[in-house]
Amino acid sequence: MSGRTPPDAVLLLGYGSPQSAEDLPGYLAEVLHGRTPSPEMVADYVARYARIGGSPQPRILRSIREKLERRLASEGRPLPVYLATKHWHPSIAEVLPRAVSEGHRSFVAVPVSPYASTWITEPYRAGIAEGLRAVPAGVQVDLQVGWHLDPDWIGYWADAVRSELDRLNDPTAWTHLSAHSLPQRFLDRGDPYPGLLDATARKIADAAGLSRWSFSFQSPGNTTEPWLGPAIEDQMLAAREKAGAGPQLIASFGFVFDHLEVLYDLDVVVREFAQSRGLDYHRVPMPNDDDRVVAALARTAGRGFPPRP
């Protein structure tokens, strides 16, 4: 904090999602870094979102924003929290100038994602830089990243996994801790993402007292380049063949809330894969706007405040 003005507002940074089918062409073009999506790709995503009843992401992010603002106020930091997303609206480049026009000059910014991966955080940095170019000189944004080992984050997953295993009440159950895959080229460039996931998965497994578990990647992109594995489908088959797994429980700890990669990639694609091979699919509920997520975000935002006297 040396040399910085104490923050007078908070930026809560989310990924972003389309709010209707009409948004999808523009949203996909943004995710594809300006490349125009094919009509086939747009139609495919329209069908996916229709299958899950639309994205709950905007509603969940709004709730997290409201809860975070209340939490900070209860902790003696009554600051406004502005929600901004790196893809679609409200974008960081839109929100930051609006917040400055409302009198704020110093911000602490916190991504909803716990993982300080280059793949995840660089688009947030780029959005902040774009927003700063649109405001007067002297506006400050302190980006605080990396809360994957926060005790409330680990605690949520350990408790949720344990609760589901207790409900299943089957000693042959196997737990898959899963996270979004990414292209191998990111790892080749030194992205710390796999190491962050490994550390988090081990903490969750230890806290939940797991002895029958494995880590896997999910949701690889539909591209010709290699993506990180092991794939969750392969791990599910291996759990049955090598460990005699009965119920197979997925805890998608790489994400915070329900969205396409959970509600479609897991609950539709992976569930159908499991059913076609006689596997017993189950999934741990996502944290969404759970108070422990809000506590972890508040703790991370607190790094951007001067020490209390």
C-alpha positions in Angstrom: 0.0 0.0 0.0 3.0 2.3 0.2 2.5 5.4 -1.9 -1.1 4.5 -2.7 -4.3 6.3 -1.7 -6.5 4.0 0.4 -9.3 2.6 -1.7 -12.7 4.4 -1.8 -14.4 1.7 -3.9 -14.2 -2.0 -4.8 -14.3 -3.6 -8.2 -15.7 -7.1 -8.2 -14.5 -8.8 -11.4 -16.5 -11.6 -13.0 -16.1 -13.6 -16.2 -19.4 -12.5 -17.8 -22.0 -14.3 -19.8 -24.8 -13.6 -22.3 -28.1 -12.6 -20.9 -30.1 -13.8 -23.9 -29.7 -15.8 -27.1 -29.5 -12.4 -29.0 -26.3 -11.6 -27.0 -24.5 -14.8 -28.1 -23.0 -13.7 -31.5 -21.4 -10.6 -29.8 -20.5 -12.5 -26.7 -18.8 -15.3 -28.6 -16.9 -12.8 -30.8 -15.5 -11.1 -27.6 -14.5 -14.5 -26.1 -12.8 -15.3 -29.4 -10.8 -12.0 -29.2 -12.7 -10.4 -32.1 -13.0 -13.4 -34.4 -16.5 -13.8 -35.8 -18.1 -17.0 -34.7 -19.6 -19.3 -37.4 -23.3 -19.6 -37.6 -22.9 -23.3 -36.6 -21.0 -22.2 -33.4 -23.7 -19.7 -32.5 -26.5 -22.2 -33.1 -24.6 -24.8 -30.9 -24.3 -22.3 -28.0 -27.9 -21.2 -28.4 -28.9 -24.8 -28.0 -26.6 -25.3 -25.0 -27.9 -22.3 -23.1 -31.5 -23.3 -24.0 -30.8 -26.8 -22.5 -29.8 -25.3 -19.1 -32.5 -22.6 -19.1 -30.1 -19.7 -19.7 -27.1 -18.6 -17.7 -27.6 -18.0 -13.9 -24.3 -16.2 -13.8 -25.6 -12.6 -13.9 -28.0 -13.2 -11.0 -25.3 -14.9 -8.9 -22.8 -12.2 -9.5 -25.3 -9.5 -8.6 -26.0 -11.4 -5.3 -22.3 -11.8 -4.6 -21.8 -8.0 -5.2 -24.6 -7.1 -2.8 -23.4 -9.5 -0.1 -19.8 -8.3 -0.4 -20.8 -4.7 0.0 -22.8 -5.6 3.1 -19.9 -7.7 4.5 -17.3 -5.0 4.0 -19.6 -2.5 5.7 -20.1 -4.8 8.7 -16.3 -5.0 8.9 -15.9 -1.2 9.1 -15.2 -0.7 5.4 -18.5 0.8 4.0 -17.4 1.1 0.4 -19.5 0.8 -2.8 -18.8 -2.4 -4.7 -19.0 -2.2 -8.5 -19.6 -5.3 -10.5 -17.6 -5.5 -13.8 -16.9 -8.4 -16.2 -14.1 -9.2 -18.5 -16.4 -10.5 -21.2 -19.7 -8.8 -22.2 -21.6 -6.3 -20.1 -21.1 -4.5 -17.7 -17.5 -4.6 -18.9 -14.6 -3.3 -16.8 -14.0 -0.6 -19.4 -17.6 0.6 -19.0 -17.8 0.4 -15.2 -14.5 2.0 -14.3 -15.3 5.4 -16.0 -18.8 5.3 -14.4 -17.4 4.8 -11.0 -14.8 7.6 -11.5 -17.6 9.9 -12.6 -19.3 9.1 -9.3 -16.4 10.5 -7.4 -14.1 7.5 -6.8 -10.4 7.6 -7.5 -8.8 4.6 -5.8 -10.0 1.1 -6.2 -9.2 -2.4 -4.9 -10.2 -5.0 -7.5 -10.9 -8.7 -6.8 -11.7 -11.4 -9.4 -14.4 -13.9 -8.4 -12.0 -16.6 -9.6 -9.7 -17.8 -6.8 -6.9 -18.8 -9.1 -4.1 -16.4 -9.9 -3.3 -18.0 -13.3 -2.0 -15.9 -16.2 -4.8 -17.4 -18.3 -7.4 -16.1 -15.8 -5.9 -12.9 -14.6 -4.4 -11.3 -17.7 -7.7 -10.4 -19.3 -8.7 -8.7 -16.1 -5.5 -6.7 -16.2 -6.1 -5.8 -19.8 -9.7 -4.7 -19.0 -8.4 -2.5 -16.1 -5.8 -0.9 -18.4 -8.5 -0.2 -21.0 -10.7 1.4 -18.3 -7.8 3.5 -17.0 -7.2 4.9 -20.5 -10.7 6.3 -20.4 -10.4 8.2 -17.1 -8.3 11.1 -15.8 -4.7 10.5 -14.8 -4.2 9.6 -11.2 -6.9 7.0 -10.8 -5.5 3.9 -9.1 -6.6 0.3 -9.3 -5.0 -2.3 -7.0 -5.7 -5.8 -8.3 -5.7 -8.5 -5.6 -5.6 -12.0 -6.9 -5.1 -15.5 -5.6 -7.4 -16.8 -2.8 -7.5 -20.5 -3.7 -6.1 -21.5 -0.3 -8.4 -19.2 1.7 -9.8 -21.3 4.6 -13.4 -20.4 3.7 -12.9 -21.6 0.2 -11.3 -24.9 1.3 -13.9 -25.2 4.0 -16.8 -24.9 1.7 -15.6 -27.7 -0.6 -14.5 -30.0 2.2 -17.9 -29.6 3.9 -19.9 -30.0 0.7 -18.0 -33.0 -0.5 -18.3 -34.7 3.0 -22.0 -34.0 3.1 -22.6 -35.6 -0.3 -20.5 -38.6 0.6 -22.4 -39.0 3.8 -25.7 -38.8 1.8 -24.4 -41.5 -0.6 -23.4 -43.7 2.3 -21.4 -46.0 0.1 -17.8 -47.0 0.9 -17.1 -47.6 -2.9 -17.8 -43.9 -3.7 -15.1 -42.0 -5.6 -14.6 -38.3 -5.6 -13.4 -36.4 -8.7 -12.1 -32.9 -8.0 -12.4 -31.2 -11.4 -11.3 -27.9 -13.0 -11.4 -26.3 -16.4 -8.7 -27.5 -18.8 -6.6 -25.1 -20.8 -4.4 -25.5 -23.8 -1.0 -27.1 -23.3 0.7 -24.0 -24.7 -0.2 -22.0 -21.5 1.7 -24.6 -19.4 4.6 -24.5 -21.9 4.8 -20.7 -21.2 5.0 -21.3 -17.5 1.4 -20.6 -16.4 1.1 -21.6 -12.7 -2.5 -22.8 -13.1 -1.9 -26.6 -12.8 0.1 -26.1 -9.6 -2.5 -23.9 -8.1 -5.2 -26.5 -8.8 -3.0 -29.3 -7.4 -2.4 -27.4 -4.1 -6.1 -26.6 -3.8 -7.2 -30.2 -4.5 -4.9 -31.6 -1.9 -6.1 -29.1 0.7 -9.7 -30.0 0.0 -9.0 -33.7 0.1 -7.1 -33.4 3.4 -9.8 -31.3 4.9 -12.6 -33.6 3.8 -10.6 -36.7 4.9 -10.7 -38.2 1.4 -8.9 -41.5 0.7 -10.7 -42.3 -2.6 -10.3 -39.4 -4.9 -8.5 -38.1 -8.0 -8.0 -34.8 -9.9 -9.2 -34.3 -13.4 -9.7 -31.6 -16.1 -13.1 -30.9 -17.7 -14.5 -28.7 -20.5 -11.6 -28.7 -23.0 -12.1 -26.4 -26.0 -13.2 -27.8 -29.4 -9.8 -27.1 -31.0 -7.1 -29.2 -32.7 -4.4 -28.2 -30.2 -3.7 -30.4 -27.1 -5.4 -29.5 -23.9 -4.3 -30.5 -20.4 -5.4 -33.9 -18.9 -6.3 -36.2 -17.4 -9.9 -35.8 -18.8 -12.7 -36.4 -16.3 -14.3 -39.1 -18.5 -11.0 -41.1 -18.5 -10.7 -40.7 -14.7 -14.3 -41.9 -14.2 -13.7 -45.1 -16.2 -10.4 -45.7 -14.3 -12.0 -45.2 -11.0 -14.5 -48.0 -11.7 -11.9 -50.3 -13.4 -9.0 -49.8 -11.0 -10.7 -49.0 -7.7 -14.1 -50.6 -8.0 -15.9 -47.2 -7.7 -19.6 -47.3 -7.3 -21.1 -43.7 -7.0 -18.9 -41.2 -8.7 -19.0 -37.7 -7.2 -17.8 -34.7 -9.0 -16.7 -31.6 -7.2 -16.0 -28.9 -9.7 -13.8 -26.8 -7.5 -12.2 -24.9 -10.4 -15.3 -22.8 -10.6 -17.2 -20.7 -8.0 -20.8 -20.8 -9.4 -23.2 -22.6 -11.7 -22.7 -21.7 -15.4 -22.4 -23.4 -18.8 -19.2 -25.4 -17.8 -21.1 -26.9 -14.9 -24.7 -27.1 -15.9 -24.0 -28.3 -19.5 -20.5 -29.7 -19.7 -21.0 -31.7 -16.5 -24.7 -32.2 -15.9 -25.5 -32.9 -19.5 -22.4 -34.1 -21.4 -20.5 -35.9 -18.6 -23.8 -37.2 -17.1 -24.8 -38.7 -20.4 -21.3 -40.1 -20.9 -21.6 -41.7 -17.4 -25.1 -43.1 -18.1 -24.0 -44.6 -21.4 -21.3 -46.6 -19.7 -23.2 -47.6 -16.6 -21.5 -45.1 -14.2 -23.3 -43.6 -11.3 -23.0 -39.8 -11.7 -23.4 -37.3 -8.8 -22.2 -33.7 -8.4 -21.5 -31.5 -5.4 -23.5 -28.3 -5.3 -21.5 -25.2 -6.4 -20.8 -22.5 -3.8 -22.6 -19.7 -5.9 -23.1 -16.8 -3.5 -22.4 -18.8 -0.3 -21.4 -16.6 2.6 -18.0 -18.4 2.7 -17.2 -17.2 -0.8 -18.2 -13.7 0.2 -15.9 -14.0 3.3 -13.0 -15.1 1.1 -13.5 -12.2 -1.3 -13.7 -9.7 1.6 -10.5 -11.1 3.0 -8.8 -10.8 -0.4 -10.1 -7.3 -0.9 -8.7 -6.4 2.6 -5.2 -6.9 1.3 -5.7 -3.6 -0.6 -6.5 -1.6 2.5 -3.9 0.0 4.8 -3.2 -2.0 8.0 -5.7 -1.3 10.8 -4.2 0.7 13.7 
